[in-house]
Amino acid sequence: MTNQSIDFLGVKIEKKELQIINAPLKLFSEKGLHGTSTAEIAKSAKVDKEHYFTILKVKNH
């Protein structure tokens, strides 16, 4: 499987990065900012929780 990317305003964005960016936006719109755990976001983005924290440099809540 190849990693697909798109060009957004001159910036190359990989498919996996888009999944990671879109996951919290979708969940926040459904559940609200305070009703969504980082574990749910990581699961939705199809990455393990530790990987998600590394990418976004967030605390484990």
C-alpha positions as CSV (number, residue, x, y, z in Angstrom):
1,M,0.0,0.0,0.0
2,T,1.4,3.4,-0.9
3,N,1.0,6.4,1.2
4,Q,-1.1,8.9,-0.6
5,S,-0.8,12.7,-0.3
6,I,-2.5,15.8,-1.4
7,D,-1.2,19.3,-2.1
8,F,-3.0,21.9,0.1
9,L,-1.9,25.5,-0.6
10,G,1.5,24.2,-1.6
11,V,2.0,22.0,1.4
12,K,2.2,18.2,0.9
13,I,-0.1,16.4,3.4
14,E,0.1,12.7,3.8
15,K,-3.1,10.6,4.1
16,K,-2.2,9.5,7.6
17,E,-1.7,13.1,8.7
18,L,-5.2,13.9,7.3
19,Q,-6.7,11.1,9.3
20,I,-5.0,12.4,12.5
21,I,-6.2,16.0,11.8
22,N,-9.7,15.0,10.9
23,A,-10.4,12.6,13.7
24,P,-10.7,15.2,16.6
25,L,-12.6,17.6,14.4
26,K,-15.2,14.9,13.6
27,L,-15.5,13.7,17.2
28,F,-15.6,17.2,18.7
29,S,-18.4,18.1,16.4
30,E,-20.3,15.0,17.5
31,K,-19.5,14.9,21.3
32,G,-18.2,18.3,22.1
33,L,-14.7,19.3,23.2
34,H,-15.0,18.1,26.8
35,G,-16.8,14.9,25.9
36,T,-14.1,13.4,23.8
37,S,-11.1,11.5,25.2
38,T,-7.7,11.3,23.5
39,A,-8.1,7.6,23.4
40,E,-11.3,7.9,21.3
41,I,-9.5,10.3,19.0
42,A,-6.5,8.0,18.5
43,K,-8.8,5.1,17.8
44,S,-10.8,7.2,15.2
45,A,-7.5,8.3,13.6
46,K,-6.4,4.6,13.5
47,V,-3.2,5.2,15.4
48,D,-2.2,3.9,18.8
49,K,-2.7,6.3,21.7
50,E,1.1,6.7,22.3
51,H,1.7,7.6,18.6
52,Y,-1.1,10.2,18.8
53,F,0.4,11.8,21.8
54,T,3.8,11.9,20.2
55,I,2.5,13.6,17.1
56,L,0.4,16.2,18.8
57,K,2.6,16.6,21.9
58,V,-0.4,16.5,24.2
59,K,-0.8,15.1,27.8
60,N,-2.3,11.7,28.3
61,H,-5.8,12.4,29.7
